[in-house]
Amino acid sequence: WWKNTLKENSCATGPEIPNGVWEVWPTQKECCALYPQSEVCETLNKKEEENPPTPFPTIGAANLPDFEDVVVKFSGSNIPVDVSVVAFQKQLLDVLKIILLDLADEYNTLKILGLEYRSVDSRDDDLIYDIQVTRQDGITFGSIIRDSIRENISFIFRDMIDWLDLQGVADSDYIDLQFCFD
């Protein structure tokens, strides 16, 4: 959400932030707090009026999100200095995609919503990936995904070594890539 540059005192949103826009808000509510007269804010204000606070606390069942967050972590060390860390992280991400797609073929209820690398500030550090899958009653996909990674760890390691060899890295056999089981 950002200030609409085409209309005064108005909020806008879209798939890409326009060039020259520097103030961005993560939610419609935050943008509308600054520009309440915006057309897109009128529906938000009406929703708030329809659901006023109750005079007494209301306690209900906790609403779980429709997705399950699965965090997978690899501990990498001895990654050669002539290798782009970003390219290494992307290659590992691509290998994880292959494993997840194979797993989705095996479990037709597994719907993968996202897979991304979580940025870490160090070169020889943990490589953490966040996976979001749809939540299914009675199924914990996190353990299924981690088990599949464990079963495919030799494939992952071999693919990463092959990729390093294609990059022309001479000492690729010395890298250490461990899947963290916690």
Backbone as CSV, one residue per row, in Angstrom:
resi,resn,N_x,N_y,N_z,CA_x,CA_y,CA_z,C_x,C_y,C_z
1,TRP,0.848,-1.177,0.000,0.000,0.000,0.000,0.884,1.228,0.000
2,TRP,0.513,2.213,-0.808,1.279,3.444,-0.905,0.336,4.589,-1.265
3,LYS,0.853,5.804,-1.169,0.068,6.978,-1.521,-0.102,6.998,-3.035
4,ASN,-1.347,7.157,-3.463,-1.659,7.217,-4.882,-1.171,8.558,-5.423
5,THR,-0.229,8.511,-6.339,0.330,9.749,-6.881,-0.597,10.390,-7.906
6,LEU,-1.610,9.672,-8.361,-2.542,10.217,-9.351,-3.742,10.900,-8.717
7,LYS,-4.036,10.626,-7.447,-5.156,11.239,-6.730,-4.646,11.766,-5.402
8,GLU,-5.069,12.943,-5.042,-4.626,13.529,-3.784,-5.293,12.812,-2.608
9,ASN,-4.550,12.604,-1.540,-5.040,11.962,-0.313,-5.721,10.629,-0.597
10,SER,-5.028,9.760,-1.304,-5.609,8.489,-1.700,-4.572,7.375,-1.568
11,CYS,-5.045,6.179,-1.222,-4.193,4.997,-1.118,-4.299,4.185,-2.405
12,ALA,-3.243,3.433,-2.700,-3.245,2.552,-3.859,-2.465,1.292,-3.515
13,THR,-2.713,0.252,-4.286,-1.971,-0.993,-4.139,-1.886,-1.656,-5.496
14,GLY,-1.050,-2.639,-5.612,-0.903,-3.347,-6.873,0.227,-4.350,-6.791
15,PRO,0.497,-5.071,-7.894,1.538,-6.096,-7.873,2.949,-5.527,-7.803
16,GLU,3.143,-4.266,-8.275,4.469,-3.652,-8.230,4.362,-2.221,-7.750
17,ILE,5.322,-1.802,-6.958,5.359,-0.426,-6.467,5.873,0.461,-7.601
18,PRO,5.157,1.552,-7.902,5.592,2.432,-8.989,6.943,3.088,-8.679
19,ASN,7.674,3.418,-9.735,8.946,4.129,-9.575,8.701,5.461,-8.872
20,GLY,9.610,5.829,-8.006,9.532,7.104,-7.309,8.697,7.074,-6.045
21,VAL,8.072,5.965,-5.740,7.285,5.853,-4.508,8.195,5.302,-3.425
22,TRP,8.349,6.052,-2.350,9.273,5.650,-1.291,8.571,5.306,0.010
23,GLU,7.344,5.774,0.190,6.604,5.438,1.405,5.649,4.304,1.086
24,VAL,5.842,3.189,1.779,5.028,2.000,1.548,4.568,1.485,2.905
25,TRP,3.287,1.083,2.974,2.732,0.535,4.206,2.344,-0.914,3.971
26,PRO,2.578,-1.786,4.950,2.325,-3.220,4.744,0.835,-3.587,4.682
27,THR,-0.048,-2.719,5.230,-1.468,-3.067,5.235,-2.313,-1.898,4.761
28,GLN,-3.499,-2.228,4.310,-4.463,-1.212,3.892,-4.831,-0.329,5.078
29,LYS,-4.949,-0.928,6.244,-5.354,-0.189,7.441,-4.362,0.928,7.767
30,GLU,-3.056,0.649,7.633,-2.047,1.666,7.931,-2.098,2.810,6.933
31,CYS,-2.296,2.501,5.664,-2.400,3.546,4.646,-3.667,4.374,4.882
32,CYS,-4.760,3.703,5.197,-6.031,4.397,5.401,-6.026,5.251,6.662
33,ALA,-5.167,4.934,7.620,-5.058,5.780,8.812,-4.541,7.161,8.424
34,LEU,-3.719,7.223,7.379,-3.174,8.504,6.909,-4.075,9.173,5.880
35,TYR,-4.799,8.379,5.100,-5.651,8.919,4.033,-7.056,8.313,4.144
36,PRO,-7.810,8.661,5.214,-9.108,8.019,5.452,-10.171,8.348,4.402
37,GLN,-9.981,9.433,3.650,-10.967,9.818,2.639,-10.786,9.054,1.327
38,SER,-9.747,8.245,1.237,-9.489,7.480,0.028,-10.657,6.531,-0.254
39,GLU,-10.975,6.366,-1.542,-12.084,5.479,-1.930,-11.871,4.053,-1.430
40,VAL,-10.638,3.568,-1.478,-10.373,2.187,-1.045,-10.500,2.036,0.460
41,CYS,-10.507,3.153,1.181,-10.600,3.092,2.641,-12.046,3.078,3.121
42,GLU,-12.975,3.497,2.265,-14.374,3.544,2.677,-14.894,2.167,3.049
43,THR,-14.536,1.131,2.280,-15.006,-0.225,2.603,-14.381,-0.718,3.898
44,LEU,-13.112,-0.355,4.134,-12.460,-0.749,5.378,-13.148,-0.093,6.569
45,ASN,-13.469,1.182,6.441,-14.151,1.890,7.529,-15.532,1.320,7.788
46,LYS,-16.250,0.915,6.708,-17.573,0.323,6.883,-17.478,-1.006,7.613
47,LYS,-16.468,-1.822,7.290,-16.292,-3.109,7.968,-16.071,-2.911,9.456
48,GLU,-15.275,-1.892,9.810,-15.012,-1.633,11.226,-16.273,-1.178,11.935
49,GLU,-17.135,-0.410,11.235,-18.383,0.042,11.839,-19.343,-1.123,12.038
50,GLU,-19.333,-2.105,11.117,-20.220,-3.258,11.221,-19.823,-4.181,12.365
51,ASN,-18.552,-4.205,12.735,-18.067,-5.069,13.804,-17.481,-4.234,14.939
52,PRO,-18.340,-3.517,15.662,-17.813,-2.693,16.755,-17.318,-3.577,17.899
53,PRO,-16.483,-3.037,18.754,-16.013,-3.826,19.895,-17.179,-4.221,20.801
54,THR,-17.063,-5.380,21.417,-18.109,-5.844,22.324,-17.829,-5.325,23.726
55,PRO,-18.895,-5.166,24.535,-18.666,-4.660,25.893,-17.957,-5.669,26.796
56,PHE,-17.999,-6.953,26.413,-17.367,-7.988,27.202,-16.412,-8.772,26.308
57,PRO,-15.350,-9.309,26.891,-14.429,-10.105,26.063,-15.134,-11.308,25.456
58,THR,-14.805,-11.582,24.229,-15.351,-12.770,23.569,-14.205,-13.745,23.361
59,ILE,-14.410,-14.960,23.808,-13.378,-15.974,23.699,-13.905,-17.053,22.782
60,GLY,-13.147,-17.303,21.750,-13.534,-18.339,20.809,-12.354,-19.247,20.541
61,ALA,-12.593,-20.236,19.720,-11.514,-21.135,19.346,-10.475,-20.365,18.538
62,ALA,-9.240,-20.701,18.775,-8.159,-20.034,18.042,-8.270,-20.379,16.559
63,ASN,-8.226,-19.341,15.742,-8.269,-19.555,14.296,-6.858,-19.800,13.786
64,LEU,-6.642,-20.974,13.259,-5.350,-21.290,12.681,-5.304,-20.759,11.252
65,PRO,-4.149,-20.320,10.814,-4.065,-19.875,9.418,-4.312,-21.047,8.482
66,ASP,-4.629,-20.723,7.238,-4.911,-21.756,6.250,-3.648,-22.417,5.723
67,PHE,-2.507,-21.992,6.232,-1.255,-22.549,5.750,-0.386,-22.979,6.919
68,GLU,0.550,-23.842,6.620,1.511,-24.344,7.595,2.897,-23.863,7.169
69,ASP,3.623,-23.251,8.083,4.991,-22.824,7.811,5.939,-23.959,8.156
70,VAL,6.805,-24.304,7.231,7.803,-25.343,7.448,9.170,-24.700,7.226
71,VAL,10.015,-24.800,8.217,11.354,-24.229,8.116,12.349,-25.378,7.978
72,VAL,13.182,-25.308,6.944,14.244,-26.299,6.784,15.571,-25.560,6.824
73,LYS,16.537,-26.176,7.473,17.817,-25.513,7.692,18.959,-26.446,7.318
74,PHE,19.917,-25.886,6.605,21.145,-26.578,6.267,22.284,-25.794,6.878
75,SER,23.269,-26.504,7.355,24.465,-25.853,7.857,25.542,-26.054,6.805
76,GLY,25.996,-24.955,6.231,26.997,-25.039,5.173,28.308,-24.425,5.612
77,SER,29.394,-25.083,5.284,30.713,-24.517,5.571,31.669,-24.963,4.469
78,ASN,32.794,-24.289,4.422,33.814,-24.553,3.402,33.286,-24.333,1.985
79,ILE,32.322,-23.444,1.854,31.854,-23.096,0.509,32.967,-22.274,-0.127
80,PRO,33.461,-22.693,-1.282,34.603,-21.999,-1.886,34.338,-20.507,-2.072
81,VAL,35.374,-19.704,-1.839,35.211,-18.253,-1.890,34.944,-17.743,-3.297
82,ASP,35.304,-18.511,-4.326,35.065,-18.053,-5.687,33.658,-18.406,-6.181
83,VAL,32.794,-18.863,-5.270,31.415,-19.194,-5.609,30.500,-18.083,-5.082
84,SER,29.597,-17.644,-5.907,28.603,-16.662,-5.471,27.686,-17.329,-4.448
85,VAL,27.627,-16.760,-3.262,26.774,-17.323,-2.212,25.318,-17.277,-2.647
86,VAL,24.924,-16.193,-3.312,23.540,-16.060,-3.775,23.218,-17.154,-4.790
87,ALA,24.143,-17.419,-5.715,23.925,-18.480,-6.707,23.856,-19.843,-6.018
88,PHE,24.697,-20.069,-5.002,24.683,-21.323,-4.241,23.336,-21.505,-3.547
89,GLN,22.847,-20.433,-2.910,21.552,-20.484,-2.222,20.424,-20.765,-3.207
90,LYS,20.485,-20.132,-4.388,19.454,-20.337,-5.410,19.485,-21.772,-5.938
91,GLN,20.676,-22.310,-6.122,20.782,-23.690,-6.605,20.177,-24.659,-5.583
92,LEU,20.465,-24.436,-4.313,19.884,-25.293,-3.273,18.365,-25.128,-3.251
93,LEU,17.888,-23.921,-3.469,16.448,-23.669,-3.550,15.839,-24.460,-4.709
94,ASP,16.518,-24.478,-5.857,16.025,-25.233,-7.016,15.979,-26.733,-6.732
95,VAL,16.969,-27.246,-6.009,16.980,-28.670,-5.654,15.811,-28.972,-4.705
96,LEU,15.553,-28.069,-3.761,14.421,-28.262,-2.848,13.093,-28.248,-3.610
97,LYS,12.995,-27.411,-4.641,11.774,-27.381,-5.459,11.516,-28.745,-6.086
98,ILE,12.562,-29.386,-6.576,12.414,-30.707,-7.192,11.865,-31.702,-6.172
99,ILE,12.436,-31.678,-4.977,11.985,-32.595,-3.925,10.532,-32.319,-3.554
100,LEU,10.173,-31.035,-3.430,8.799,-30.679,-3.061,7.803,-31.048,-4.154
101,LEU,8.178,-30.870,-5.413,7.273,-31.243,-6.499,7.065,-32.751,-6.545
102,ASP,8.123,-33.515,-6.311,7.981,-34.972,-6.235,7.071,-35.364,-5.075
103,LEU,7.232,-34.678,-3.967,6.410,-34.952,-2.784,4.946,-34.588,-3.044
104,ALA,4.708,-33.495,-3.750,3.340,-33.084,-4.082,2.676,-34.101,-5.019
105,ASP,3.471,-34.751,-5.869,2.918,-35.815,-6.714,2.513,-37.021,-5.873
106,GLU,3.286,-37.274,-4.828,3.004,-38.415,-3.949,1.803,-38.154,-3.041
107,TYR,1.697,-36.922,-2.522,0.597,-36.530,-1.636,-0.259,-35.514,-2.380
108,ASN,-1.400,-35.956,-2.916,-2.212,-35.045,-3.712,-2.843,-33.925,-2.877
109,THR,-2.849,-34.048,-1.556,-3.384,-32.970,-0.715,-2.330,-31.919,-0.378
110,LEU,-1.073,-32.180,-0.718,0.002,-31.218,-0.449,-0.017,-30.134,-1.519
111,LYS,-0.320,-28.924,-1.093,-0.320,-27.769,-1.991,0.756,-26.801,-1.494
112,ILE,1.754,-26.578,-2.316,2.870,-25.716,-1.945,2.513,-24.280,-2.312
113,LEU,2.509,-23.407,-1.316,2.160,-22.006,-1.536,3.397,-21.140,-1.756
114,GLY,4.520,-21.550,-1.210,5.718,-20.742,-1.369,6.951,-21.444,-0.849
115,LEU,8.088,-21.069,-1.431,9.393,-21.552,-0.996,10.364,-20.414,-1.218
116,GLU,11.022,-19.995,-0.148,11.985,-18.906,-0.304,13.123,-19.038,0.688
117,TYR,14.228,-18.427,0.302,15.412,-18.417,1.145,15.269,-17.305,2.173
118,ARG,15.588,-17.613,3.426,15.585,-16.601,4.479,17.005,-16.075,4.610
119,SER,17.173,-14.806,4.404,18.491,-14.182,4.377,19.205,-14.292,5.723
120,VAL,20.476,-14.677,5.657,21.348,-14.743,6.827,22.596,-13.947,6.479
121,ASP,23.187,-13.251,7.443,24.264,-12.303,7.168,25.660,-12.893,7.012
122,SER,25.845,-14.164,7.183,27.203,-14.712,7.191,27.443,-15.601,5.975
123,ARG,28.707,-15.722,5.535,29.043,-16.573,4.384,28.984,-18.051,4.755
124,ASP,29.638,-18.454,5.823,29.632,-19.858,6.255,28.652,-19.979,7.409
125,ASP,27.399,-20.076,7.102,26.394,-20.071,8.152,25.251,-20.980,7.740
126,ASP,24.183,-20.856,8.477,23.019,-21.669,8.171,22.326,-21.156,6.916
127,LEU,21.836,-22.082,6.122,21.016,-21.777,4.950,19.599,-22.179,5.334
128,ILE,18.737,-21.196,5.504,17.390,-21.447,6.001,16.379,-21.150,4.905
129,TYR,15.453,-22.080,4.710,14.417,-21.927,3.697,13.050,-22.048,4.355
130,ASP,12.155,-21.152,3.976,10.787,-21.168,4.486,9.876,-21.741,3.402
131,ILE,9.089,-22.725,3.802,8.144,-23.363,2.892,6.754,-23.159,3.479
132,GLN,5.823,-22.714,2.649,4.436,-22.596,3.090,3.592,-23.583,2.292
133,VAL,2.821,-24.370,3.017,1.927,-25.346,2.397,0.541,-25.175,2.996
134,THR,-0.484,-25.593,2.262,-1.842,-25.500,2.792,-1.986,-26.451,3.973
135,ARG,-2.705,-25.995,4.972,-2.945,-26.806,6.170,-4.046,-27.826,5.865
136,GLN,-3.816,-29.058,6.286,-4.793,-30.124,6.116,-5.060,-30.744,7.484
137,ASP,-6.328,-30.958,7.796,-6.680,-31.580,9.069,-6.058,-32.966,9.184
138,GLY,-5.391,-33.198,10.288,-4.830,-34.511,10.567,-3.500,-34.807,9.896
139,ILE,-2.983,-33.890,9.077,-1.709,-34.130,8.398,-0.729,-33.025,8.778
140,THR,0.432,-33.424,9.239,1.498,-32.464,9.522,2.526,-32.592,8.413
141,PHE,2.445,-31.663,7.460,3.331,-31.748,6.311,4.777,-31.428,6.667
142,GLY,4.997,-30.681,7.739,6.362,-30.340,8.129,7.222,-31.572,8.324
143,SER,6.711,-32.544,9.063,7.497,-33.762,9.301,7.645,-34.581,8.022
144,ILE,6.634,-34.571,7.168,6.720,-35.303,5.903,7.789,-34.682,5.008
145,ILE,7.808,-33.347,4.954,8.795,-32.643,4.129,10.208,-32.883,4.655
146,ARG,10.387,-32.753,5.971,11.719,-32.972,6.555,12.191,-34.409,6.340
147,ASP,11.281,-35.376,6.480,11.641,-36.777,6.233,12.080,-36.978,4.782
148,SER,11.384,-36.344,3.863,11.745,-36.474,2.448,13.122,-35.866,2.179
149,ILE,13.427,-34.759,2.828,14.756,-34.143,2.663,15.822,-35.080,3.225
150,ARG,15.550,-35.669,4.394,16.495,-36.633,4.976,16.763,-37.788,4.015
151,GLU,15.693,-38.309,3.422,15.826,-39.437,2.503,16.583,-39.052,1.235
152,ASN,16.526,-37.786,0.860,17.147,-37.317,-0.387,18.420,-36.516,-0.160
153,ILE,18.998,-36.602,1.039,20.163,-35.762,1.348,21.347,-36.090,0.431
154,SER,21.522,-37.349,0.069,22.635,-37.677,-0.826,22.395,-37.094,-2.219
155,PHE,21.143,-37.083,-2.690,20.810,-36.449,-3.965,21.095,-34.945,-3.901
156,ILE,20.708,-34.309,-2.804,20.935,-32.869,-2.641,22.436,-32.579,-2.673
157,PHE,23.181,-33.324,-1.886,24.623,-33.095,-1.800,25.292,-33.333,-3.154
158,ARG,24.916,-34.419,-3.817,25.515,-34.733,-5.130,25.180,-33.644,-6.156
159,ASP,23.929,-33.179,-6.143,23.530,-32.133,-7.082,24.315,-30.850,-6.838
160,MET,24.533,-30.513,-5.580,25.280,-29.297,-5.260,26.746,-29.439,-5.687
161,ILE,27.348,-30.609,-5.494,28.729,-30.856,-5.936,28.813,-30.766,-7.459
162,ASP,27.845,-31.394,-8.156,27.827,-31.321,-9.620,27.693,-29.877,-10.089
163,TRP,26.844,-29.117,-9.422,26.661,-27.703,-9.797,27.966,-26.925,-9.591
164,LEU,28.633,-27.181,-8.466,29.910,-26.501,-8.223,30.945,-26.891,-9.272
165,ASP,30.960,-28.172,-9.663,31.876,-28.614,-10.714,31.595,-27.883,-12.021
166,LEU,30.314,-27.692,-12.358,29.955,-26.954,-13.568,30.379,-25.489,-13.494
167,GLN,30.474,-24.984,-12.268,30.919,-23.595,-12.088,32.434,-23.488,-12.197
168,GLY,33.105,-24.627,-12.315,34.555,-24.636,-12.435,35.265,-24.522,-11.107
169,VAL,34.595,-24.915,-10.037,35.192,-24.845,-8.700,36.022,-26.097,-8.475
170,ALA,37.311,-25.897,-8.228,38.234,-27.031,-8.110,38.074,-27.782,-6.799
171,ASP,37.813,-27.079,-5.716,37.782,-27.733,-4.405,36.358,-27.987,-3.913
172,SER,35.456,-28.350,-4.831,34.059,-28.551,-4.452,33.860,-29.768,-3.556
173,ASP,34.780,-30.725,-3.578,34.624,-31.918,-2.746,34.823,-31.643,-1.267
174,TYR,35.293,-30.450,-0.930,35.574,-30.132,0.476,34.442,-29.380,1.167
175,ILE,33.371,-29.066,0.445,32.284,-28.346,1.117,31.598,-29.277,2.105
176,ASP,30.993,-28.671,3.069,30.257,-29.424,4.078,28.847,-28.852,4.116
177,LEU,27.857,-29.686,3.790,26.468,-29.265,3.788,25.683,-30.289,4.576
178,GLN,25.193,-29.895,5.719,24.456,-30.807,6.600,23.035,-30.331,6.741
179,PHE,22.078,-31.257,6.727,20.681,-30.934,6.997,20.510,-30.939,8.513
180,CYS,19.960,-29.873,9.052,19.753,-29.773,10.500,18.406,-30.373,10.848
181,PHE,18.395,-31.302,11.771,17.205,-32.078,12.077,16.338,-31.476,13.178
182,ASP,16.640,-30.274,13.619,15.830,-29.689,14.702,14.632,-28.972,14.175
